[in-house]
């Protein structure tokens, strides 16, 4: 595929908007990420609790990235050749790596390298959940599953399963990131066209 074809594909698949949105998120985190989200804690008699704003911001980037698979021709693309699907996957991987590297760099400069790794890891987890949500609930509800997953992290923070809080090398959080990405990518790869092909074998 030529350079002009690639640029056309990127334009149709919202690359500029996704990069702008995810860039705005990480810049917002750099300037206001330390501000705490003040929320009433459950069962504390009115005492408020909160978590740093930057812990939840990667959710937005993950939802933006999930839009890379969507276009006016999405249904037709699902019926494309293997070469087309490979190109689609490479486009999504390239866009995801670009966003993760930029997010890590800005967070590392504004806080430290560990914060950058945790931000990128959270982004990947919510990206996988957004892919799953888009497939199960429709393109317009790609935010639903990620948002639902954020509530226990906000109201019950700093637990062993809180991937926005655990250390950069926490094995459970990385395993969960791999799991959500695998599930999200898997359900999107299992198009109706492919399922029919598999059923004939």
N, C-alpha and C positions, 0 to 999 in steps of 0.2 A: 504494500500500500504506500502511495507517495506521500510526501509531506503535506501537499494540499488536501489529500484525502484525510489524513490524520487531523489536520486543523478543522476540516469540515465536521468530522466525527466528534471532535472535542466540543465544537460549538453547539452541535445538536444535543450533546449530552451534558450541557450546562457546566463545562469545565471552568469557565471564567467566573460564573456565579458561585460555584462551590469553593474555588480558591479564595474569592473575595470574602465569602461568608466565614470560612474557617480561619482566614487571616484576621478578620475582625474579632473573632472569638478569642484567639490567643493574645491579641493586642489588648483586648478588654481584660483578660486574665492578668497580663503583665502590670496593668495600671491599677486594677481594682480587685485582683484575685484574693488579697488578704482580708477583704471586708467579709464579715460573717453574715450568713443568712440567719436572721433572728426569727425563730419559730417557737411556739409553745411546745414544751416537751410533754410526752404522754405520761400521765400519772404523777406529775410533779407539783401539783397544786398551783399552777399558774406560772411556775418558773420558766423562763425562756431559755432556749438552747439554740445552738447554731453551728454551722460548719463554714470554713472558708469558702468563699464564692468560687474559687478556682477548682475546687474538687468536683463541682457539678457542671462546670462549663464545657468539658469535653463531650457531654451528652449532645450539645448542639452541633458540634463538629461531626460526630458520628451520624447524626440524622442528615446533615448536609451531604456527607459522603455517600449515603445510601441512594441519594437522588442521581448518582452517576449512572445507574443502570436504567434510568427512566428517560424516555423520549416519546415523541409522537409516533415513532415507528417501533416501539418496544415489542409489540405483539408479533410483528413481522420478523424482527431480529431473532426472536426465540426459535423461528423456523429456519434460521440461517445454517450455513455449512459449519463444519468443525473449525475451519480456518477463521470464520467470522466469530465463532465463540471464543477461540483462542485470543483473537485480537481484542475482543470485548474484555476478557479477563486481564490481559496485559494492560489495557487502558485503566481499568479499575485499580490494579495493583500499583501502577505507576502514580496515579493520582493519590492513592492512600499513602504510599511511601513519601511522596512530596509533602503532603499535609503533616504527617507524623514527624518528619525531619524538621520542618519549619516550626511546628509546635514545640518540639523538644528544644530547639535552639533558643527560641524566645523565652521559654520557661527557665532554661538553664542560665540564661543571662540575667533574668529578672529575679530568680530565686537561687536555685542551684541545680546541678545535674540530676540529682535524685528526683527532684520535683518534675523535671522535664521528662524523665522516664515514666513516672507515675501518671503524668498527664497523657502521654502517648499511649500508655497501656489502657487507661480508662477510655480513651478515644476508640481504641480497637474493640474493646468490649461492647461499648454502646453502638459502634458501627455494626457489629455482628447482630446485636439485638434489633437494630433498625432495619437491617436486611430481612430478618425474620418477620418483623412487624409488617413491613411493606408487602411481603408475600402472603401473609395470613390475613391481613386486614385491609389491604389495598394501598395503593401508592400514597393516598392522602393521609394515611394513618401510620406512616413510618415512625412517627414520634411516640406512639402509644405505649409500646412495650418498653422502650428505654425510659420513658417518664415514669411508668409504673415501677420499674426497678430502682428508680432514684429515691422513692419515698422511704423505704427501710434504711437507706444509707444516710438520709437526712435526719430521721427521727431516732435511729439506733446506730450512731456513728462509732467509728474506732473499734469495730469488732473484727474478729479474724477473717470474716468474709467481706469486709469493706475494702474493695479494691481501690478506692480513692484515698485510703489511709495507709494501707500496708506498705512495707518497704519496697524499694525498686526491684529487689530480687526475690520477692515472696513467691514461692512455687505455686501455691494455690491460685493466686491472682493470675499468674501467667498461664496456668493450665485452663483457667476459666476463660481467659482471652482466646486461647487456641480453640476451646470448645465452642464459644459463641460464634467465632469467625467461621469455623467448619460448618456449623449448623446453618448459619445465615447464607454462606456460599452454596451449601448443599441444596437447600430448599429452592434457591434461585436457579441452580443448574438443572434441577428436576422439572423442566418445563413440560407442559402438556404434550408437546411434540416428542420430546425425548422419552416421556413415560410410555407413549404409544409404541415407540420404537423398541423399548426394553420389553414390553409385554409380548411382542411378536417373537422374541428370541426364545 
